[in-house]
Structure formats: C-alpha cells, structure tokens
Amino acid sequence: MKPLKRSARRSLLVAHVAVSVGWLGLTVGLLALGITAFSTADPATAQAATRAMKIFGDWLVVPVALFSLLSGLVLALGTPWGLARHRWVWTKFWLTLITVALSVFSLRPGIDEAAARGSVDIDLVVAPAVATATYLFITAISVLKPWGPTRRGRRLRRSAGAGKGAGKGAGKGAGKGVDERTPRRTA
C-alpha cells in the first residue's frame, strides 16, 4: 500500500483513536448494563437494562468494531509501522480481529436473546468484562509499544540498511543501538 500523506494519516489516526476509545466506552457501558440486569431483583430494571443493551448492540457494536479494525489496518499498512513489522502492531491486529468476530457472532446474538427473554445470563457480564480488559490491554500496547520488531521487521531493516551502503546500520549487528520502537521512515 502506498504511504499515507501526513494530513490523511493524522486525520485517520484521530478517527481511529476516537472510535477505539468509543469501543472501550461502549463495552464498559454494556458491562454496567449487564451487571445491572444480572444482579437486580426488579424485573422492570432488568428489562430496561436489556433493552438498552439491545440498542447498543443493534446500532453501535458492529459499526464501531468494524471501523476500529479497518482504520487500524489502513494505518498499519499506510505508515512505516507496517502490519507485521512490530510485534505490538501484529498482536493488536489479531486481538482486534478476534474481538470484532466475537462481537459480531457472539455478543450481539447474545444481547438479542437476552432482550427477547428480558433477563441476562452471566455470559453477558463475562463477555463485556473480557472485552474491556482486552481493549485496555490493546490501549496499553498502543501507548507503550513493547516487544520490538518481528523477524520480518528485522529482516526488512537489515535489507534497508544494506541498500544504503556500508554506512551505519549496515551488515552484521544492524539495528543495535537503534530505538526499536520507532520505525524508520521510508520514501
């Protein structure tokens, strides 16, 4: 994929962060509603909580999840970070892909069933709790950028360094002393 222009990259980054934080907030809201519906003795409160969960599930879960996945994918492919160059990006991609699939194929149908019954099983407390923990982990690795490059990322760095001649960073030991968290800029 062709690298994104600076203005497009920055705009997409803001949109990606906003929708991802929104996804985290959405799961916290679903968790609060799930706990309320599961733990209340009042049938009217349980029914109101499950109806609210259904509104979130019908209108927000799938579009927010898909936009988070797609915007992250475009950012990864359109910037020097790449999709499979750094372990944290690769981990974030797979966790996001898994959570999108679980949101679409498990969480949303579970919410629909609970709304039809008017009550919530423990599954609709556990699922948003696990999703919230996962999104917090994804957020942490996005900020901290741990683990350095993947084998592919190291190989690409070595080949880029070798292409620049025998200068600094070329040959054996390339990449040592370089901040592994910051990708090298490419044309």
ChimeraX attribute file (.defattr): number of C-alpha atoms within 10 A of each C-alpha:
attribute: neighborCount
match mode: 1-to-1
recipient: residues
	/A:1	9
	/A:2	8
	/A:3	17
	/A:4	16
	/A:5	10
	/A:6	10
	/A:7	9
	/A:8	13
	/A:9	16
	/A:10	13
	/A:11	10
	/A:12	17
	/A:13	16
	/A:14	13
	/A:15	16
	/A:16	22
	/A:17	15
	/A:18	13
	/A:19	20
	/A:20	22
	/A:21	17
	/A:22	17
	/A:23	23
	/A:24	22
	/A:25	14
	/A:26	20
	/A:27	22
	/A:28	17
	/A:29	17
	/A:30	27
	/A:31	22
	/A:32	17
	/A:33	24
	/A:34	29
	/A:35	21
	/A:36	20
	/A:37	29
	/A:38	20
	/A:39	16
	/A:40	13
	/A:41	10
	/A:42	10
	/A:43	12
	/A:44	13
	/A:45	18
	/A:46	24
	/A:47	20
	/A:48	17
	/A:49	26
	/A:50	29
	/A:51	21
	/A:52	18
	/A:53	26
	/A:54	23
	/A:55	15
	/A:56	18
	/A:57	22
	/A:58	15
	/A:59	10
	/A:60	14
	/A:61	23
	/A:62	20
	/A:63	16
	/A:64	20
	/A:65	22
	/A:66	18
	/A:67	17
	/A:68	23
	/A:69	23
	/A:70	16
	/A:71	19
	/A:72	23
	/A:73	17
	/A:74	19
	/A:75	22
	/A:76	20
	/A:77	17
	/A:78	18
	/A:79	19
	/A:80	17
	/A:81	20
	/A:82	19
	/A:83	22
	/A:84	18
	/A:85	22
	/A:86	24
	/A:87	20
	/A:88	24
	/A:89	26
	/A:90	17
	/A:91	15
	/A:92	21
	/A:93	20
	/A:94	12
	/A:95	17
	/A:96	22
	/A:97	17
	/A:98	11
	/A:99	20
	/A:100	23
	/A:101	15
	/A:102	15
	/A:103	21
	/A:104	17
	/A:105	12
	/A:106	14
	/A:107	22
	/A:108	20
	/A:109	16
	/A:110	20
	/A:111	28
	/A:112	18
	/A:113	16
	/A:114	23
	/A:115	21
	/A:116	13
	/A:117	11
	/A:118	19
	/A:119	24
	/A:120	24
	/A:121	16
	/A:122	12
	/A:123	14
	/A:124	25
	/A:125	20
	/A:126	14
	/A:127	20
	/A:128	24
	/A:129	19
	/A:130	14
	/A:131	21
	/A:132	21
	/A:133	15
	/A:134	17
	/A:135	22
	/A:136	14
	/A:137	14
	/A:138	20
	/A:139	17
	/A:140	13
	/A:141	17
	/A:142	13
	/A:143	10
	/A:144	11
	/A:145	16
	/A:146	15
	/A:147	13
	/A:148	18
	/A:149	23
	/A:150	16
	/A:151	13
	/A:152	13
	/A:153	20
	/A:154	17
	/A:155	14
	/A:156	14
	/A:157	20
	/A:158	18
	/A:159	14
	/A:160	15
	/A:161	18
	/A:162	17
	/A:163	12
	/A:164	11
	/A:165	11
	/A:166	10
	/A:167	10
	/A:168	11
	/A:169	19
	/A:170	18
	/A:171	15
	/A:172	9
	/A:173	9
	/A:174	17
	/A:175	16
	/A:176	9
	/A:177	8
	/A:178	11
	/A:179	10
	/A:180	17
	/A:181	15
	/A:182	13
	/A:183	18
	/A:184	13
	/A:185	8
	/A:186	8
	/A:187	6
